[in-house]
Amino acid sequence: MDQATFNRLLSAAANAGASDVHLKTGAPPAVRLAGALTAVKSPALAASDMERIAGYLLSQRPGAPEPSAVRELDTSYAIEGIARFRVSIYRQRGDLAAVLRIVPFAIPSFASLGLPAAVEKIAREERGLVLVTGVAGSGKSSTLAAMIDFINANEKRHILTIEDPIEFLHSDKKSRVCQREVGIDTPGFGPALRAGLRQDPDVILIGEMRDLETMDTALKAAETGHLVLATLHTTDASRTISRILGTYPADAQFSVRMRLAEVLKAVVCQRLVPAASGKGLVLAAEVLVSTLTVQDMIRDPEKIGGLKDYIERGGDVYGMQSFDQHLVALQREGKITMETALAGATSPSEVQRALMLE
């Protein structure tokens, strides 16, 4: 497969609204549309095809190794006027394979993503820790990009991002945006974050908090007056708080609870669910906004179990919502089916009861 043919394949996938392209030796390419993986009507890729494709994908990475030396490697690829692609190249059964996540050039807005109104208020925070969480493929990067773009368009700040790899490209607007890529601009999230604290940032985006060192430095950054935006692979607000606390040893629990309660500003948890139209996916989000009550729950391990109920009661005043509340709202708006709402619910019986009261 020559590069022009390869680029046409990627362009067709992007134009069709696919989220990912899967490539491996011995099988035709496949695309993920509306959450389902579908093979493309195309011949199976030979080992030589995958060697060439890996070469194309690595051609835009400075100092990239030869395809024959790759075991697993993350990088990015761009087709001008079409899209950028977050690339993971790896080997399976000794042969090359790759998965490409499609990243549009256009940075999405809060409205286009279907994010709740509270997210704009969260993006206006001047300091503290904001977490965007969810499983892989739930749209965390898009939400963070929208938040960075909003700050960039409205505030005069220095925004520093640490990503692996860089996905959305931000041009300076009112703010100055510096984007650092792990493996190219820095050896890792931890070193980049430590160095970043000496680079006069107002806002720091951390693509992923993967270890205790990065997590602890992120807390320190928030404690010293920076706005820190970061992601975790957690599925709701309560589990997000538990994940952070559980990363620390037992003898540090008291202090980390005090620190987290002080700096946490909000948690936005995301899921993508099938649209009622059968075309595409719809964002369902849980939003936790820090209040004095939330801070008290974080400090006291015996109270954290009441967080879900508190979120559901905090919608009118603070803009909070649980997943179940958002699923009910999406179903009432006709954006998802009742079956989808019940399948994605934390408490299906409560969601069903709410829908029956409509």
CORNORFEN-V820330 format. One record per residue. RES is the residue in one letter. PSI is psi in radians with two decimals (none if undefined). Layout:
{{RES PSI} {RES PSI}}
This chain:
{{M 2.11} {D 2.97} {Q -0.61} {A -0.74} {T -0.72} {F -0.78} {N -0.61} {R -0.67} {L -0.84} {L -0.68} {S -0.73} {A -0.71} {A -0.77} {A -0.76} {N -0.45} {A -0.11} {G 0.31} {A 2.69} {S -0.52} {D 2.70} {V 2.26} {H 2.32} {L 2.32} {K 2.69} {T 2.35} {G 0.07} {A 2.66} {P 2.78} {P 2.70} {A 2.65} {V 2.61} {R 1.99} {L 2.19} {A 0.62} {G -0.21} {A 2.40} {L 2.15} {T 2.29} {A 2.50} {V 2.52} {K 1.56} {S 2.67} {P 2.71} {A 2.54} {L 2.25} {A 2.88} {A -0.65} {S -0.60} {D -0.80} {M -0.58} {E -0.76} {R -0.76} {I -0.75} {A -0.65} {G -0.72} {Y -0.78} {L -0.54} {L -0.19} {S -0.40} {Q 0.12} {R 2.05} {P 2.33} {G 0.40} {A 2.58} {P 2.94} {E 2.60} {P -0.62} {S -0.36} {A -0.08} {V 2.29} {R -0.85} {E 2.43} {L 2.36} {D 2.39} {T -2.96} {S 2.77} {Y 2.53} {A 2.48} {I 2.01} {E 2.29} {G -0.08} {I -1.22} {A 2.92} {R 2.80} {F 2.25} {R 2.09} {V 2.34} {S 1.94} {I 2.39} {Y 3.10} {R 2.50} {Q 2.30} {R 0.55} {G -0.15} {D 2.78} {L 2.57} {A 2.87} {A 2.60} {V 2.29} {L 2.07} {R 2.23} {I 2.20} {V 1.87} {P 2.62} {F -0.65} {A 2.23} {I 2.22} {P 2.72} {S 2.92} {F -0.75} {A -0.74} {S -0.47} {L -0.26} {G 0.44} {L 2.56} {P 2.74} {A -0.47} {A -0.42} {V -0.62} {E -0.73} {K -0.68} {I -0.71} {A -0.28} {R -0.05} {E 2.50} {E -0.45} {R 2.91} {G -3.04} {L 2.20} {V 2.20} {L 2.31} {V 2.09} {T 2.89} {G 2.96} {V 2.95} {A 2.38} {G 0.25} {S 0.08} {G 0.33} {K -0.77} {S -0.67} {S -0.73} {T -0.78} {L -0.69} {A -0.72} {A -0.67} {M -0.77} {I -0.75} {D -0.66} {F -0.81} {I -0.77} {N -0.67} {A -0.33} {N -0.27} {E 2.63} {K 1.55} {R 2.86} {H 2.02} {I 2.15} {L 2.15} {T 2.51} {I 1.98} {E 2.76} {D 1.55} {P -3.12} {I 2.32} {E -1.40} {F 2.40} {L 2.18} {H 2.22} {S 2.58} {D 2.32} {K -1.89} {K -0.50} {S 2.93} {R 2.14} {V 2.16} {C 2.16} {Q 2.17} {R 2.32} {E 2.22} {V 2.33} {G -0.32} {I -0.95} {D -0.31} {T 2.62} {P -0.32} {G 2.97} {F -0.78} {G -0.95} {P -0.70} {A -0.68} {L -0.74} {R -0.78} {A -0.63} {G -0.52} {L -0.29} {R 0.15} {Q 0.41} {D 0.86} {P 2.63} {D -0.63} {V 2.32} {I 2.17} {L 2.20} {I 2.01} {G -0.64} {E 2.34} {M 1.68} {R -0.30} {D 3.02} {L -0.70} {E -0.85} {T -0.74} {M -0.76} {D -0.68} {T -0.61} {A -0.74} {L -0.72} {K -0.69} {A -0.74} {A -0.64} {E -0.48} {T 0.31} {G 0.16} {H 2.69} {L 2.06} {V 2.15} {L 2.27} {A 2.91} {T 2.71} {L 2.68} {H 1.09} {T 2.77} {T -0.19} {D 3.04} {A -0.73} {S -0.78} {R -0.52} {T -0.83} {I -0.73} {S -0.65} {R -0.78} {I -0.86} {L -0.67} {G -0.26} {T -0.42} {Y 2.62} {P 2.88} {A -0.66} {D -0.10} {A 0.02} {Q -0.79} {F -0.84} {S -0.69} {V -0.56} {R -0.74} {M -0.76} {R -0.81} {L -0.72} {A -0.61} {E -0.66} {V -0.39} {L 2.20} {K -0.67} {A 2.72} {V 2.22} {V 1.95} {C 2.41} {Q 2.57} {R 2.58} {L 2.22} {V 2.70} {P 2.40} {A 2.66} {A -0.50} {S -0.26} {G -0.03} {K 1.95} {G -3.04} {L 2.72} {V 2.43} {L 2.22} {A 2.33} {A 2.51} {E 2.34} {V 2.14} {L 2.21} {V 2.32} {S 2.34} {T 3.08} {L -0.62} {T -0.74} {V -0.75} {Q -0.71} {D -0.66} {M -0.68} {I -0.69} {R -0.57} {D 1.88} {P -0.37} {E -0.21} {K -0.27} {I -0.43} {G -0.32} {G 0.14} {L -0.77} {K -0.81} {D -0.66} {Y -0.71} {I -0.79} {E -0.45} {R -0.19} {G 0.25} {G -0.84} {D -0.68} {V -0.76} {Y -0.13} {G 0.28} {M 2.72} {Q 2.58} {S 2.91} {F -0.79} {D -0.71} {Q -0.70} {H -0.66} {L -0.72} {V -0.78} {A -0.73} {L -0.67} {Q -0.71} {R -0.52} {E -0.07} {G 0.23} {K -0.45} {I 2.80} {T 2.89} {M -0.66} {E -0.73} {T -0.73} {A -0.77} {L -0.67} {A -0.57} {G -0.02} {A 2.56} {T -0.70} {S 1.51} {P -0.65} {S -0.67} {E -0.68} {V -0.77} {Q -0.72} {R -0.73} {A -0.69} {L -0.57} {M -0.38} {L -0.01} {E none}}
